[in-house]
Amino acid sequence: MGELAAAIDHLAVEDVADVPWAQLTEQLVDLHWQMARLQAQIARRTGVRLL
């Protein structure tokens, strides 16, 4: 969870106009996967299952 918060904080303070598109895309994809892992952890811990 700390990694996800750090990634969000990093993107929040960064001026995206100064970030190369490839790097921005990489950061957003990484953030997406971190969020997906967090959702899976929450689902496992709460007993939620995909239908």
C-alpha positions as CSV (number, residue, x, y, z in Angstrom):
1,M,0.0,0.0,0.0
2,G,2.9,2.3,0.7
3,E,4.2,1.9,-2.8
4,L,0.8,2.8,-4.3
5,A,0.7,6.0,-2.1
6,A,4.2,6.9,-3.1
7,A,3.4,6.5,-6.8
8,I,0.3,8.6,-6.5
9,D,2.2,11.3,-4.6
10,H,5.0,11.2,-7.2
11,L,2.6,11.7,-10.1
12,A,0.6,14.4,-8.2
13,V,3.6,16.7,-7.7
14,E,5.2,16.2,-11.1
15,D,4.5,18.6,-13.9
16,V,3.5,16.2,-16.6
17,A,4.5,18.8,-19.3
18,D,8.1,18.1,-18.3
19,V,7.8,14.3,-18.4
20,P,8.6,12.5,-21.6
21,W,5.5,10.6,-22.9
22,A,7.3,7.2,-22.6
23,Q,8.2,7.8,-19.0
24,L,4.7,9.1,-18.2
25,T,3.1,6.0,-19.9
26,E,5.4,3.7,-17.9
27,Q,4.5,5.4,-14.6
28,L,0.8,5.2,-15.4
29,V,1.0,1.5,-16.3
30,D,2.9,0.8,-13.1
31,L,0.3,2.7,-11.1
32,H,-2.4,0.7,-12.8
33,W,-0.8,-2.6,-11.9
34,Q,-0.2,-1.5,-8.3
35,M,-3.9,-0.6,-8.0
36,A,-4.9,-4.0,-9.5
37,R,-2.7,-5.8,-7.0
38,L,-4.2,-3.8,-4.1
39,Q,-7.7,-4.6,-5.3
40,A,-6.8,-8.3,-5.4
41,Q,-5.4,-8.2,-1.9
42,I,-8.6,-6.4,-0.6
43,A,-10.7,-9.0,-2.4
44,R,-8.8,-11.9,-0.8
45,R,-9.0,-10.4,2.7
46,T,-12.7,-9.5,2.5
47,G,-13.8,-12.7,0.8
48,V,-15.1,-10.9,-2.4
49,R,-15.0,-13.0,-5.4
50,L,-15.3,-12.1,-9.1
51,L,-18.4,-13.4,-10.8
